[in-house]
Amino acid sequence: MPSTHSLALAMNPTPNPPDSSQQRGQRLLFVAGLFAVLLNYPLLAAFDHDGRVAGVPVLYLYVLLTWLLLITLTGWLVRKAG
């Protein structure tokens, strides 16, 4: 006797692809949560010291690079799905 899964595949040989807008929304929500963690107190405190890179304070450089990564990753996810 065939299983219900094989019967379902026989009736509908191509299962519905997952909703790309829902996946995009989930990925963007994950990116927002990731950057909320990266730009929150414990990590900011780790970079808050007197060190400098090319004359720029390490904290400022960390925030700038994290922000640029956020913009780049968000733009890539939106364009990839579209």
PDB file of N, CA, C and O in Angstrom, chain B, residues numbered from 101:
ATOM      1  N   MET B 101       0.853  -1.178   0.000  1.00  0.00           N
ATOM      2  CA  MET B 101       0.000   0.000   0.000  1.00  0.00           C
ATOM      3  C   MET B 101       0.898   1.239   0.000  1.00  0.00           C
ATOM      4  O   MET B 101       1.800   1.335   0.832  1.00  0.00           O
ATOM      5  N   PRO B 102       0.674   2.186  -0.910  1.00  0.00           N
ATOM      6  CA  PRO B 102       1.518   3.380  -0.957  1.00  0.00           C
ATOM      7  C   PRO B 102       1.252   4.292   0.237  1.00  0.00           C
ATOM      8  O   PRO B 102       0.144   4.346   0.772  1.00  0.00           O
ATOM      9  N   SER B 103       2.297   5.000   0.633  1.00  0.00           N
ATOM     10  CA  SER B 103       2.156   5.922   1.764  1.00  0.00           C
ATOM     11  C   SER B 103       1.400   7.175   1.314  1.00  0.00           C
ATOM     12  O   SER B 103       1.250   7.429   0.119  1.00  0.00           O
ATOM     13  N   THR B 104       0.936   7.939   2.277  1.00  0.00           N
ATOM     14  CA  THR B 104       0.192   9.163   1.950  1.00  0.00           C
ATOM     15  C   THR B 104       1.105  10.191   1.296  1.00  0.00           C
ATOM     16  O   THR B 104       0.661  10.996   0.478  1.00  0.00           O
ATOM     17  N   HIS B 105       2.406  10.158   1.668  1.00  0.00           N
ATOM     18  CA  HIS B 105       3.343  11.098   1.063  1.00  0.00           C
ATOM     19  C   HIS B 105       3.500  10.810  -0.436  1.00  0.00           C
ATOM     20  O   HIS B 105       3.498  11.736  -1.247  1.00  0.00           O
ATOM     21  N   SER B 106       3.635   9.542  -0.801  1.00  0.00           N
ATOM     22  CA  SER B 106       3.796   9.216  -2.211  1.00  0.00           C
ATOM     23  C   SER B 106       2.502   9.495  -2.981  1.00  0.00           C
ATOM     24  O   SER B 106       2.548   9.850  -4.159  1.00  0.00           O
ATOM     25  N   LEU B 107       1.361   9.339  -2.327  1.00  0.00           N
ATOM     26  CA  LEU B 107       0.100   9.687  -2.990  1.00  0.00           C
ATOM     27  C   LEU B 107       0.012  11.182  -3.231  1.00  0.00           C
ATOM     28  O   LEU B 107      -0.450  11.620  -4.285  1.00  0.00           O
ATOM     29  N   ALA B 108       0.455  11.967  -2.257  1.00  0.00           N
ATOM     30  CA  ALA B 108       0.420  13.416  -2.414  1.00  0.00           C
ATOM     31  C   ALA B 108       1.346  13.855  -3.534  1.00  0.00           C
ATOM     32  O   ALA B 108       1.010  14.755  -4.303  1.00  0.00           O
ATOM     33  N   LEU B 109       2.523  13.219  -3.634  1.00  0.00           N
ATOM     34  CA  LEU B 109       3.445  13.565  -4.710  1.00  0.00           C
ATOM     35  C   LEU B 109       2.900  13.138  -6.064  1.00  0.00           C
ATOM     36  O   LEU B 109       3.134  13.815  -7.065  1.00  0.00           O
ATOM     37  N   ALA B 110       2.176  12.025  -6.108  1.00  0.00           N
ATOM     38  CA  ALA B 110       1.602  11.572  -7.372  1.00  0.00           C
ATOM     39  C   ALA B 110       0.514  12.528  -7.836  1.00  0.00           C
ATOM     40  O   ALA B 110       0.354  12.756  -9.035  1.00  0.00           O
ATOM     41  N   MET B 111      -0.236  13.090  -6.888  1.00  0.00           N
ATOM     42  CA  MET B 111      -1.299  14.018  -7.244  1.00  0.00           C
ATOM     43  C   MET B 111      -0.738  15.393  -7.609  1.00  0.00           C
ATOM     44  O   MET B 111      -1.279  16.066  -8.487  1.00  0.00           O
ATOM     45  N   ASN B 112       0.323  15.808  -6.954  1.00  0.00           N
ATOM     46  CA  ASN B 112       0.925  17.116  -7.184  1.00  0.00           C
ATOM     47  C   ASN B 112       2.437  16.919  -7.284  1.00  0.00           C
ATOM     48  O   ASN B 112       3.134  17.019  -6.274  1.00  0.00           O
ATOM     49  N   PRO B 113       2.959  16.641  -8.481  1.00  0.00           N
ATOM     50  CA  PRO B 113       4.369  16.292  -8.607  1.00  0.00           C
ATOM     51  C   PRO B 113       5.328  17.432  -8.271  1.00  0.00           C
ATOM     52  O   PRO B 113       6.476  17.174  -7.909  1.00  0.00           O
ATOM     53  N   THR B 114       4.892  18.672  -8.380  1.00  0.00           N
ATOM     54  CA  THR B 114       5.765  19.789  -8.021  1.00  0.00           C
ATOM     55  C   THR B 114       5.181  20.468  -6.788  1.00  0.00           C
ATOM     56  O   THR B 114       4.194  21.198  -6.885  1.00  0.00           O
ATOM     57  N   PRO B 115       5.792  20.226  -5.624  1.00  0.00           N
ATOM     58  CA  PRO B 115       5.277  20.883  -4.425  1.00  0.00           C
ATOM     59  C   PRO B 115       5.431  22.394  -4.534  1.00  0.00           C
ATOM     60  O   PRO B 115       6.314  22.892  -5.232  1.00  0.00           O
ATOM     61  N   ASN B 116       4.574  23.105  -3.845  1.00  0.00           N
ATOM     62  CA  ASN B 116       4.600  24.565  -3.900  1.00  0.00           C
ATOM     63  C   ASN B 116       5.929  25.080  -3.363  1.00  0.00           C
ATOM     64  O   ASN B 116       6.371  24.659  -2.294  1.00  0.00           O
ATOM     65  N   PRO B 117       6.573  25.994  -4.101  1.00  0.00           N
ATOM     66  CA  PRO B 117       7.811  26.579  -3.581  1.00  0.00           C
ATOM     67  C   PRO B 117       7.486  27.485  -2.406  1.00  0.00           C
ATOM     68  O   PRO B 117       6.403  28.067  -2.352  1.00  0.00           O
ATOM     69  N   PRO B 118       8.412  27.610  -1.465  1.00  0.00           N
ATOM     70  CA  PRO B 118       8.143  28.490  -0.337  1.00  0.00           C
ATOM     71  C   PRO B 118       7.982  29.934  -0.802  1.00  0.00           C
ATOM     72  O   PRO B 118       8.579  30.344  -1.797  1.00  0.00           O
ATOM     73  N   ASP B 119       7.194  30.679  -0.092  1.00  0.00           N
ATOM     74  CA  ASP B 119       6.906  32.060  -0.442  1.00  0.00           C
ATOM     75  C   ASP B 119       8.174  32.890  -0.290  1.00  0.00           C
ATOM     76  O   ASP B 119       8.723  33.010   0.806  1.00  0.00           O
ATOM     77  N   SER B 120       8.631  33.459  -1.394  1.00  0.00           N
ATOM     78  CA  SER B 120       9.891  34.199  -1.359  1.00  0.00           C
ATOM     79  C   SER B 120       9.778  35.479  -0.532  1.00  0.00           C
ATOM     80  O   SER B 120      10.748  35.879   0.112  1.00  0.00           O
ATOM     81  N   SER B 121       8.622  36.122  -0.539  1.00  0.00           N
ATOM     82  CA  SER B 121       8.468  37.333   0.265  1.00  0.00           C
ATOM     83  C   SER B 121       8.496  37.001   1.752  1.00  0.00           C
ATOM     84  O   SER B 121       9.000  37.787   2.554  1.00  0.00           O
ATOM     85  N   GLN B 122       7.959  35.847   2.122  1.00  0.00           N
ATOM     86  CA  GLN B 122       8.015  35.439   3.522  1.00  0.00           C
ATOM     87  C   GLN B 122       9.449  35.111   3.921  1.00  0.00           C
ATOM     88  O   GLN B 122       9.890  35.484   5.008  1.00  0.00           O
ATOM     89  N   GLN B 123      10.175  34.424   3.058  1.00  0.00           N
ATOM     90  CA  GLN B 123      11.582  34.120   3.340  1.00  0.00           C
ATOM     91  C   GLN B 123      12.397  35.391   3.430  1.00  0.00           C
ATOM     92  O   GLN B 123      13.246  35.522   4.312  1.00  0.00           O
ATOM     93  N   ARG B 124      12.153  36.331   2.527  1.00  0.00           N
ATOM     94  CA  ARG B 124      12.881  37.599   2.557  1.00  0.00           C
ATOM     95  C   ARG B 124      12.598  38.329   3.863  1.00  0.00           C
ATOM     96  O   ARG B 124      13.512  38.871   4.483  1.00  0.00           O
ATOM     97  N   GLY B 125      11.344  38.345   4.280  1.00  0.00           N
ATOM     98  CA  GLY B 125      10.995  38.989   5.539  1.00  0.00           C
ATOM     99  C   GLY B 125      11.675  38.339   6.731  1.00  0.00           C
ATOM    100  O   GLY B 125      12.120  39.030   7.647  1.00  0.00           O
ATOM    101  N   GLN B 126      11.758  37.017   6.725  1.00  0.00           N
ATOM    102  CA  GLN B 126      12.422  36.312   7.814  1.00  0.00           C
ATOM    103  C   GLN B 126      13.916  36.618   7.826  1.00  0.00           C
ATOM    104  O   GLN B 126      14.506  36.805   8.890  1.00  0.00           O
ATOM    105  N   ARG B 127      14.522  36.668   6.656  1.00  0.00           N
ATOM    106  CA  ARG B 127      15.955  36.975   6.584  1.00  0.00           C
ATOM    107  C   ARG B 127      16.229  38.402   7.034  1.00  0.00           C
ATOM    108  O   ARG B 127      17.200  38.652   7.748  1.00  0.00           O
ATOM    109  N   LEU B 128      15.380  39.341   6.622  1.00  0.00           N
ATOM    110  CA  LEU B 128      15.570  40.724   7.037  1.00  0.00           C
ATOM    111  C   LEU B 128      15.345  40.883   8.540  1.00  0.00           C
ATOM    112  O   LEU B 128      16.023  41.680   9.189  1.00  0.00           O
ATOM    113  N   LEU B 129      14.407  40.137   9.088  1.00  0.00           N
ATOM    114  CA  LEU B 129      14.197  40.174  10.534  1.00  0.00           C
ATOM    115  C   LEU B 129      15.411  39.615  11.270  1.00  0.00           C
ATOM    116  O   LEU B 129      15.804  40.142  12.311  1.00  0.00           O
ATOM    117  N   PHE B 130      16.003  38.551  10.735  1.00  0.00           N
ATOM    118  CA  PHE B 130      17.216  37.995  11.325  1.00  0.00           C
ATOM    119  C   PHE B 130      18.356  39.007  11.279  1.00  0.00           C
ATOM    120  O   PHE B 130      19.087  39.162  12.257  1.00  0.00           O
ATOM    121  N   VAL B 131      18.512  39.696  10.148  1.00  0.00           N
ATOM    122  CA  VAL B 131      19.564  40.708  10.014  1.00  0.00           C
ATOM    123  C   VAL B 131      19.336  41.839  11.019  1.00  0.00           C
ATOM    124  O   VAL B 131      20.288  42.318  11.634  1.00  0.00           O
ATOM    125  N   ALA B 132      18.101  42.261  11.188  1.00  0.00           N
ATOM    126  CA  ALA B 132      17.797  43.320  12.156  1.00  0.00           C
ATOM    127  C   ALA B 132      18.152  42.868  13.573  1.00  0.00           C
ATOM    128  O   ALA B 132      18.731  43.635  14.341  1.00  0.00           O
ATOM    129  N   GLY B 133      17.811  41.640  13.918  1.00  0.00           N
ATOM    130  CA  GLY B 133      18.161  41.125  15.250  1.00  0.00           C
ATOM    131  C   GLY B 133      19.658  41.002  15.437  1.00  0.00           C
ATOM    132  O   GLY B 133      20.181  41.316  16.506  1.00  0.00           O
ATOM    133  N   LEU B 134      20.354  40.548  14.407  1.00  0.00           N
ATOM    134  CA  LEU B 134      21.807  40.417  14.474  1.00  0.00           C
ATOM    135  C   LEU B 134      22.467  41.764  14.725  1.00  0.00           C
ATOM    136  O   LEU B 134      23.352  41.880  15.573  1.00  0.00           O
ATOM    137  N   PHE B 135      22.040  42.771  13.994  1.00  0.00           N
ATOM    138  CA  PHE B 135      22.650  44.082  14.161  1.00  0.00           C
ATOM    139  C   PHE B 135      22.193  44.780  15.434  1.00  0.00           C
ATOM    140  O   PHE B 135      22.897  45.653  15.941  1.00  0.00           O
ATOM    141  N   ALA B 136      21.038  44.418  15.955  1.00  0.00           N
ATOM    142  CA  ALA B 136      20.650  44.930  17.272  1.00  0.00           C
ATOM    143  C   ALA B 136      21.608  44.404  18.331  1.00  0.00           C
ATOM    144  O   ALA B 136      21.961  45.118  19.270  1.00  0.00           O
ATOM    145  N   VAL B 137      22.023  43.156  18.177  1.00  0.00           N
ATOM    146  CA  VAL B 137      22.996  42.585  19.116  1.00  0.00           C
ATOM    147  C   VAL B 137      24.369  43.210  18.904  1.00  0.00           C
ATOM    148  O   VAL B 137      25.048  43.552  19.872  1.00  0.00           O
ATOM    149  N   LEU B 138      24.783  43.363  17.650  1.00  0.00           N
ATOM    150  CA  LEU B 138      26.114  43.910  17.365  1.00  0.00           C
ATOM    151  C   LEU B 138      26.260  45.369  17.794  1.00  0.00           C
ATOM    152  O   LEU B 138      27.362  45.814  18.115  1.00  0.00           O
ATOM    153  N   LEU B 139      25.166  46.107  17.800  1.00  0.00           N
ATOM    154  CA  LEU B 139      25.231  47.521  18.177  1.00  0.00           C
ATOM    155  C   LEU B 139      24.664  47.777  19.565  1.00  0.00           C
ATOM    156  O   LEU B 139      24.184  48.874  19.850  1.00  0.00           O
ATOM    157  N   ASN B 140      24.717  46.768  20.430  1.00  0.00           N
ATOM    158  CA  ASN B 140      24.207  46.902  21.784  1.00  0.00           C
ATOM    159  C   ASN B 140      25.369  47.017  22.763  1.00  0.00           C
ATOM    160  O   ASN B 140      26.529  46.853  22.387  1.00  0.00           O
ATOM    161  N   TYR B 141      25.044  47.299  24.022  1.00  0.00           N
ATOM    162  CA  TYR B 141      26.044  47.642  25.023  1.00  0.00           C
ATOM    163  C   TYR B 141      27.223  46.674  25.165  1.00  0.00           C
ATOM    164  O   TYR B 141      28.360  47.140  25.094  1.00  0.00           O
ATOM    165  N   PRO B 142      27.044  45.394  25.355  1.00  0.00           N
ATOM    166  CA  PRO B 142      28.229  44.582  25.660  1.00  0.00           C
ATOM    167  C   PRO B 142      29.324  44.649  24.585  1.00  0.00           C
ATOM    168  O   PRO B 142      30.507  44.732  24.914  1.00  0.00           O
ATOM    169  N   LEU B 143      28.941  44.615  23.327  1.00  0.00           N
ATOM    170  CA  LEU B 143      29.960  44.692  22.282  1.00  0.00           C
ATOM    171  C   LEU B 143      30.500  46.109  22.113  1.00  0.00           C
ATOM    172  O   LEU B 143      31.684  46.290  21.831  1.00  0.00           O
ATOM    173  N   LEU B 144      29.656  47.098  22.281  1.00  0.00           N
ATOM    174  CA  LEU B 144      30.149  48.471  22.200  1.00  0.00           C
ATOM    175  C   LEU B 144      31.149  48.744  23.314  1.00  0.00           C
ATOM    176  O   LEU B 144      32.138  49.446  23.103  1.00  0.00           O
ATOM    177  N   ALA B 145      30.901  48.198  24.488  1.00  0.00           N
ATOM    178  CA  ALA B 145      31.828  48.388  25.607  1.00  0.00           C
ATOM    179  C   ALA B 145      33.173  47.703  25.327  1.00  0.00           C
ATOM    180  O   ALA B 145      34.214  48.179  25.781  1.00  0.00           O
ATOM    181  N   ALA B 146      33.157  46.615  24.601  1.00  0.00           N
ATOM    182  CA  ALA B 146      34.400  45.922  24.271  1.00  0.00           C
ATOM    183  C   ALA B 146      35.286  46.769  23.358  1.00  0.00           C
ATOM    184  O   ALA B 146      36.510  46.654  23.408  1.00  0.00           O
ATOM    185  N   PHE B 147      34.688  47.607  22.538  1.00  0.00           N
ATOM    186  CA  PHE B 147      35.455  48.445  21.624  1.00  0.00           C
ATOM    187  C   PHE B 147      35.672  49.859  22.164  1.00  0.00           C
ATOM    188  O   PHE B 147      36.294  50.682  21.492  1.00  0.00           O
ATOM    189  N   ASP B 148      35.177  50.150  23.348  1.00  0.00           N
ATOM    190  CA  ASP B 148      35.301  51.490  23.916  1.00  0.00           C
ATOM    191  C   ASP B 148      36.574  51.582  24.758  1.00  0.00           C
ATOM    192  O   ASP B 148      36.544  51.432  25.979  1.00  0.00           O
ATOM    193  N   HIS B 149      37.685  51.830  24.077  1.00  0.00           N
ATOM    194  CA  HIS B 149      38.950  52.052  24.780  1.00  0.00           C
ATOM    195  C   HIS B 149      39.737  53.116  24.025  1.00  0.00           C
ATOM    196  O   HIS B 149      39.271  53.635  23.011  1.00  0.00           O
ATOM    197  N   ASP B 150      40.908  53.437  24.510  1.00  0.00           N
ATOM    198  CA  ASP B 150      41.667  54.563  23.954  1.00  0.00           C
ATOM    199  C   ASP B 150      42.402  54.245  22.655  1.00  0.00           C
ATOM    200  O   ASP B 150      43.111  55.105  22.133  1.00  0.00           O
ATOM    201  N   GLY B 151      42.257  53.058  22.133  1.00  0.00           N
ATOM    202  CA  GLY B 151      42.966  52.693  20.909  1.00  0.00           C
ATOM    203  C   GLY B 151      42.465  53.465  19.704  1.00  0.00           C
ATOM    204  O   GLY B 151      41.316  53.903  19.648  1.00  0.00           O
ATOM    205  N   ARG B 152      43.358  53.615  18.745  1.00  0.00           N
ATOM    206  CA  ARG B 152      43.014  54.314  17.511  1.00  0.00           C
ATOM    207  C   ARG B 152      43.563  53.537  16.330  1.00  0.00           C
ATOM    208  O   ARG B 152      44.623  52.917  16.415  1.00  0.00           O
ATOM    209  N   VAL B 153      42.824  53.577  15.217  1.00  0.00           N
ATOM    210  CA  VAL B 153      43.268  52.977  13.968  1.00  0.00           C
ATOM    211  C   VAL B 153      43.310  54.108  12.945  1.00  0.00           C
ATOM    212  O   VAL B 153      42.277  54.684  12.605  1.00  0.00           O
ATOM    213  N   ALA B 154      44.490  54.417  12.466  1.00  0.00           N
ATOM    214  CA  ALA B 154      44.685  55.522  11.519  1.00  0.00           C
ATOM    215  C   ALA B 154      44.100  56.824  12.072  1.00  0.00           C
ATOM    216  O   ALA B 154      43.544  57.627  11.323  1.00  0.00           O
ATOM    217  N   GLY B 155      44.226  57.025  13.364  1.00  0.00           N
ATOM    218  CA  GLY B 155      43.755  58.250  13.993  1.00  0.00           C
ATOM    219  C   GLY B 155      42.282  58.261  14.336  1.00  0.00           C
ATOM    220  O   GLY B 155      41.797  59.235  14.911  1.00  0.00           O
ATOM    221  N   VAL B 156      41.554  57.207  14.001  1.00  0.00           N
ATOM    222  CA  VAL B 156      40.114  57.124  14.277  1.00  0.00           C
ATOM    223  C   VAL B 156      39.914  56.233  15.500  1.00  0.00           C
ATOM    224  O   VAL B 156      40.469  55.135  15.554  1.00  0.00           O
ATOM    225  N   PRO B 157      39.132  56.681  16.481  1.00  0.00           N
ATOM    226  CA  PRO B 157      38.871  55.827  17.646  1.00  0.00           C
ATOM    227  C   PRO B 157      38.255  54.483  17.235  1.00  0.00           C
ATOM    228  O   PRO B 157      37.444  54.415  16.311  1.00  0.00           O
ATOM    229  N   VAL B 158      38.650  53.431  17.930  1.00  0.00           N
ATOM    230  CA  VAL B 158      38.210  52.080  17.592  1.00  0.00           C
ATOM    231  C   VAL B 158      36.687  51.963  17.677  1.00  0.00           C
ATOM    232  O   VAL B 158      36.079  51.302  16.835  1.00  0.00           O
ATOM    233  N   LEU B 159      36.068  52.582  18.659  1.00  0.00           N
ATOM    234  CA  LEU B 159      34.611  52.507  18.795  1.00  0.00           C
ATOM    235  C   LEU B 159      33.917  53.107  17.577  1.00  0.00           C
ATOM    236  O   LEU B 159      32.966  52.527  17.054  1.00  0.00           O
ATOM    237  N   TYR B 160      34.385  54.258  17.129  1.00  0.00           N
ATOM    238  CA  TYR B 160      33.781  54.894  15.958  1.00  0.00           C
ATOM    239  C   TYR B 160      33.946  54.022  14.718  1.00  0.00           C
ATOM    240  O   TYR B 160      33.022  53.884  13.917  1.00  0.00           O
ATOM    241  N   LEU B 161      35.120  53.440  14.570  1.00  0.00           N
ATOM    242  CA  LEU B 161      35.378  52.572  13.425  1.00  0.00           C
ATOM    243  C   LEU B 161      34.486  51.329  13.460  1.00  0.00           C
ATOM    244  O   LEU B 161      33.961  50.910  12.429  1.00  0.00           O
ATOM    245  N   TYR B 162      34.318  50.746  14.641  1.00  0.00           N
ATOM    246  CA  TYR B 162      33.445  49.572  14.780  1.00  0.00           C
ATOM    247  C   TYR B 162      32.008  49.914  14.394  1.00  0.00           C
ATOM    248  O   TYR B 162      31.376  49.177  13.636  1.00  0.00           O
ATOM    249  N   VAL B 163      31.492  51.023  14.909  1.00  0.00           N
ATOM    250  CA  VAL B 163      30.110  51.417  14.610  1.00  0.00           C
ATOM    251  C   VAL B 163      29.958  51.707  13.116  1.00  0.00           C
ATOM    252  O   VAL B 163      28.971  51.288  12.510  1.00  0.00           O
ATOM    253  N   LEU B 164      30.905  52.407  12.517  1.00  0.00           N
ATOM    254  CA  LEU B 164      30.835  52.727  11.096  1.00  0.00           C
ATOM    255  C   LEU B 164      30.864  51.464  10.237  1.00  0.00           C
ATOM    256  O   LEU B 164      30.052  51.317   9.324  1.00  0.00           O
ATOM    257  N   LEU B 165      31.795  50.555  10.524  1.00  0.00           N
ATOM    258  CA  LEU B 165      31.894  49.336   9.725  1.00  0.00           C
ATOM    259  C   LEU B 165      30.682  48.426   9.914  1.00  0.00           C
ATOM    260  O   LEU B 165      30.229  47.791   8.962  1.00  0.00           O
ATOM    261  N   THR B 166      30.159  48.362  11.127  1.00  0.00           N
ATOM    262  CA  THR B 166      28.958  47.562  11.376  1.00  0.00           C
ATOM    263  C   THR B 166      27.762  48.148  10.631  1.00  0.00           C
ATOM    264  O   THR B 166      26.964  47.413  10.050  1.00  0.00           O
ATOM    265  N   TRP B 167      27.644  49.457  10.651  1.00  0.00           N
ATOM    266  CA  TRP B 167      26.555  50.129   9.956  1.00  0.00           C
ATOM    267  C   TRP B 167      26.652  49.913   8.432  1.00  0.00           C
ATOM    268  O   TRP B 167      25.648  49.646   7.772  1.00  0.00           O
ATOM    269  N   LEU B 168      27.868  50.031   7.889  1.00  0.00           N
ATOM    270  CA  LEU B 168      28.055  49.780   6.452  1.00  0.00           C
ATOM    271  C   LEU B 168      27.731  48.331   6.095  1.00  0.00           C
ATOM    272  O   LEU B 168      27.147  48.068   5.044  1.00  0.00           O
ATOM    273  N   LEU B 169      28.104  47.394   6.959  1.00  0.00           N
ATOM    274  CA  LEU B 169      27.775  45.989   6.731  1.00  0.00           C
ATOM    275  C   LEU B 169      26.261  45.777   6.751  1.00  0.00           C
ATOM    276  O   LEU B 169      25.730  45.009   5.949  1.00  0.00           O
ATOM    277  N   LEU B 170      25.573  46.452   7.659  1.00  0.00           N
ATOM    278  CA  LEU B 170      24.110  46.362   7.724  1.00  0.00           C
ATOM    279  C   LEU B 170      23.482  46.837   6.416  1.00  0.00           C
ATOM    280  O   LEU B 170      22.600  46.170   5.875  1.00  0.00           O
ATOM    281  N   ILE B 171      23.925  47.974   5.910  1.00  0.00           N
ATOM    282  CA  ILE B 171      23.371  48.519   4.675  1.00  0.00           C
ATOM    283  C   ILE B 171      23.656  47.588   3.498  1.00  0.00           C
ATOM    284  O   ILE B 171      22.777  47.322   2.679  1.00  0.00           O
ATOM    285  N   THR B 172      24.889  47.099   3.423  1.00  0.00           N
ATOM    286  CA  THR B 172      25.270  46.217   2.320  1.00  0.00           C
ATOM    287  C   THR B 172      24.489  44.909   2.348  1.00  0.00           C
ATOM    288  O   THR B 172      23.976  44.466   1.320  1.00  0.00           O
ATOM    289  N   LEU B 173      24.401  44.293   3.519  1.00  0.00           N
ATOM    290  CA  LEU B 173      23.703  43.016   3.640  1.00  0.00           C
ATOM    291  C   LEU B 173      22.207  43.172   3.369  1.00  0.00           C
ATOM    292  O   LEU B 173      21.606  42.320   2.715  1.00  0.00           O
ATOM    293  N   THR B 174      21.612  44.237   3.859  1.00  0.00           N
ATOM    294  CA  THR B 174      20.187  44.482   3.622  1.00  0.00           C
ATOM    295  C   THR B 174      19.929  44.719   2.128  1.00  0.00           C
ATOM    296  O   THR B 174      18.983  44.167   1.566  1.00  0.00           O
ATOM    297  N   GLY B 175      20.756  45.525   1.499  1.00  0.00           N
ATOM    298  CA  GLY B 175      20.605  45.766   0.068  1.00  0.00           C
ATOM    299  C   GLY B 175      20.775  44.502  -0.748  1.00  0.00           C
ATOM    300  O   GLY B 175      20.036  44.282  -1.708  1.00  0.00           O
ATOM    301  N   TRP B 176      21.732  43.670  -0.386  1.00  0.00           N
ATOM    302  CA  TRP B 176      21.962  42.414  -1.099  1.00  0.00           C
ATOM    303  C   TRP B 176      20.767  41.475  -0.951  1.00  0.00           C
ATOM    304  O   TRP B 176      20.346  40.845  -1.922  1.00  0.00           O
ATOM    305  N   LEU B 177      20.217  41.379   0.266  1.00  0.00           N
ATOM    306  CA  LEU B 177      19.050  40.505   0.479  1.00  0.00           C
ATOM    307  C   LEU B 177      17.832  40.989  -0.287  1.00  0.00           C
ATOM    308  O   LEU B 177      17.091  40.180  -0.844  1.00  0.00           O
ATOM    309  N   VAL B 178      17.617  42.280  -0.322  1.00  0.00           N
ATOM    310  CA  VAL B 178      16.444  42.818  -1.014  1.00  0.00           C
ATOM    311  C   VAL B 178      16.584  42.648  -2.527  1.00  0.00           C
ATOM    312  O   VAL B 178      15.622  42.271  -3.196  1.00  0.00           O
ATOM    313  N   ARG B 179      17.748  42.918  -3.062  1.00  0.00           N
ATOM    314  CA  ARG B 179      17.951  42.781  -4.517  1.00  0.00           C
ATOM    315  C   ARG B 179      17.970  41.321  -4.945  1.00  0.00           C
ATOM    316  O   ARG B 179      17.477  40.994  -6.025  1.00  0.00           O
ATOM    317  N   LYS B 180      18.531  40.431  -4.118  1.00  0.00           N
ATOM    318  CA  LYS B 180      18.604  39.023  -4.451  1.00  0.00           C
ATOM    319  C   LYS B 180      17.205  38.423  -4.573  1.00  0.00           C
ATOM    320  O   LYS B 180      16.936  37.653  -5.495  1.00  0.00           O
ATOM    321  N   ALA B 181      16.325  38.771  -3.654  1.00  0.00           N
ATOM    322  CA  ALA B 181      14.969  38.224  -3.660  1.00  0.00           C
ATOM    323  C   ALA B 181      14.114  38.875  -4.747  1.00  0.00           C
ATOM    324  O   ALA B 181      13.172  38.258  -5.245  1.00  0.00           O
ATOM    325  N   GLY B 182      14.431  40.099  -5.115  1.00  0.00           N
ATOM    326  CA  GLY B 182      13.614  40.793  -6.105  1.00  0.00           C
ATOM    327  C   GLY B 182      14.042  40.396  -7.470  1.00  0.00           C
ATOM    328  O   GLY B 182      13.477  40.870  -8.456  1.00  0.00           O
TER     329      GLY B 182
END
